[in-house]
Amino acid sequence: MSTPEIRPATEADLPFITGIYEHAVRHGTATFELIPPDLAEMTRRYRALLDGGFPYLAAEVEGEVIGYAYAGPYRPRPAYRFTVENSIYLKPAIHRRGIGLQLLQRLLVECTTRGYRQVIAVIGDSANAGSIGVHARCGFQMIGTHPNVGLKFGRWLDTVMMQLAIGEGAGTIPEGNS
Ligand SMILES: CC(C)(COP(=O)(O)OP(=O)(O)OC[C@H]1O[C@@H](n2cnc3c(N)ncnc32)[C@H](O)[C@@H]1OP(=O)(O)O)[C@@H](O)C(=O)NCCC(=O)NCCS
């Protein structure tokens, strides 16, 4: 497989992205959604993120989007405005080839450029070694586990919280916010 191009996602990518996420919803425990959102809903979510100024990236190989990553608001209350939550999904066939790492590293650059200070990964399922591994590789620290907060496929599932300070982190107060 040739090297993927990591670039901002466009609306033309959303059919691929919807398909990747559909597989994750139907077969995986990384997401706690139970019914895959359709293209219209994925388009609505994409536009909401872009309108909010958040980064949304695609990994493309030979005209096919094989993975995507985005950051969005961590929580809606305004004091959280310098904190984002990130997500990454790849087609299952291309796991463990370094593409998740490339997507996450580029996403962190995009988040830093936009002035965010903390990135939080809320990882579905403490057995999700791939997601825990790729976040750890990027320097995320383990914050802790919420045990048994999800129920999917007849199994209680944990969420694992990991966090990375970016840019100046908590070292300074962003201008105009004192
Ligand atoms: C999580 C995911 C994005 C990781 O992407 P990936 O391309 O498979 O991971 P990479 O090949 O870039 O791995 C980078 C590093 O992460 C760690 N890692 C990745 N997969 C791992 C695994 N299964 N076990 C342990 N460590 C792992 C390793 O340190 C790896 O570096 P190495 O291969 O040199 O040892 C991908 O597996 C995926 O899409 N999973 C399903 C959806 C999901 O869980 N998304 C995350 C939602 S929060």
The ligand as a Gaussian input file, in Angstrom:
#p B3LYP/6-31G(d) Opt

LIG

0 1
 C       -6.977000       2.939000      17.345000
 C       -6.493000       3.017000      15.908000
 C       -6.890000       4.358000      15.321000
 C       -4.950000       2.905000      15.927000
 O       -4.469000       3.090000      14.624000
 P       -3.388000       2.105000      13.971000
 O       -3.007000       2.627000      12.630000
 O       -3.906000       0.706000      14.039000
 O       -2.167000       2.252000      14.961000
 P       -0.642000       2.479000      14.541000
 O       -0.205000       1.406000      13.616000
 O       -0.478000       3.880000      14.058000
 O        0.087000       2.304000      15.937000
 C        0.929000       3.297000      16.479000
 C        1.398000       2.816000      17.832000
 O        0.279000       2.665000      18.707000
 C        0.487000       1.481000      19.523000
 N       -0.492000       0.451000      19.132000
 C       -1.285000       0.426000      18.031000
 N       -2.079000      -0.678000      18.042000
 C       -1.762000      -1.353000      19.154000
 C       -2.245000      -2.556000      19.728000
 N       -3.203000      -3.276000      19.135000
 N       -1.706000      -2.959000      20.894000
 C       -0.765000      -2.237000      21.522000
 N       -0.253000      -1.064000      21.017000
 C       -0.760000      -0.637000      19.859000
 C        1.897000       1.014000      19.234000
 O        2.782000       1.755000      20.068000
 C        2.051000       1.456000      17.801000
 O        3.382000       1.614000      17.421000
 P        4.196000       0.321000      16.871000
 O        3.330000      -0.345000      15.824000
 O        5.448000       0.940000      16.313000
 O        4.414000      -0.556000      18.057000
 C       -7.064000       1.864000      15.045000
 O       -6.651000       0.648000      15.594000
 C       -8.585000       1.882000      14.961000
 O       -9.151000       2.517000      14.082000
 N       -9.250000       1.138000      15.863000
 C      -10.713000       0.993000      15.882000
 C      -11.388000       2.280000      16.272000
 C      -10.856000       2.873000      17.532000
 O      -10.612000       2.204000      18.515000
 N      -10.693000       4.213000      17.508000
 C      -10.259000       5.001000      18.638000
 C      -11.440000       5.684000      19.238000
 S      -10.956000       6.633000      20.684000

